[in-house]
Amino acid sequence: DMVLKGRSMKGSLSAQSKLTEQDVLQIREKYAQGGVTQKELAEEFGVNQRNISAIILRKNWTHI
């Protein structure tokens, strides 16, 4: 219902978001280059490893 009415906030517009769109792009780029683990990225960006995994697999932040 909230999506249909335009009330959902995506990305950094959400008050609960700890990351910005730029952070997500950096996470994906760093992971694609290799040499860094999801756990290391999680520590660097202040989120848990599951969030990093979802970003990399494009389950979260799908609009980017």
C-alpha positions in Angstrom: 0.0 0.0 0.0 2.7 2.5 0.9 4.6 1.8 -2.3 1.5 2.4 -4.4 0.9 5.7 -2.6 4.5 6.8 -3.0 5.4 6.7 0.7 8.4 4.3 0.5 11.8 5.9 0.7 14.6 4.2 -1.2 18.3 4.3 -0.5 19.8 7.1 1.5 16.4 8.9 1.6 15.3 6.3 4.2 15.9 7.4 7.8 17.1 4.0 8.7 19.9 3.9 6.0 23.5 3.9 7.2 24.8 4.0 3.6 24.6 6.3 0.7 24.3 5.5 -3.0 28.0 6.3 -3.3 28.9 3.9 -0.5 27.0 1.1 -2.3 28.8 1.8 -5.6 32.2 1.7 -3.7 31.3 -1.6 -2.0 30.4 -3.2 -5.3 33.5 -1.9 -7.0 35.9 -2.9 -4.2 34.4 -6.4 -4.0 34.6 -6.9 -7.8 38.3 -5.9 -7.8 39.0 -8.6 -5.2 41.4 -8.6 -2.4 38.8 -7.7 0.2 36.3 -9.8 2.1 32.7 -9.0 2.8 33.5 -8.9 6.5 36.2 -6.3 5.9 33.8 -4.2 3.9 31.2 -4.5 6.6 33.7 -3.2 9.2 34.8 -0.4 6.9 31.3 0.8 6.2 29.8 0.1 9.7 27.2 -2.5 8.7 27.0 -6.2 9.1 28.2 -8.8 6.6 24.7 -9.8 5.6 24.0 -6.3 4.4 27.2 -6.4 2.3 26.2 -9.7 0.8 22.8 -8.4 -0.1 24.3 -5.3 -1.8 26.7 -7.4 -3.8 24.0 -9.9 -4.9 21.8 -6.9 -5.7 19.0 -8.0 -3.3 19.3 -4.6 -1.6 19.8 -1.2 -3.2 18.3 -2.6 -6.5 17.7 0.9 -7.8 21.4 1.4 -8.3 
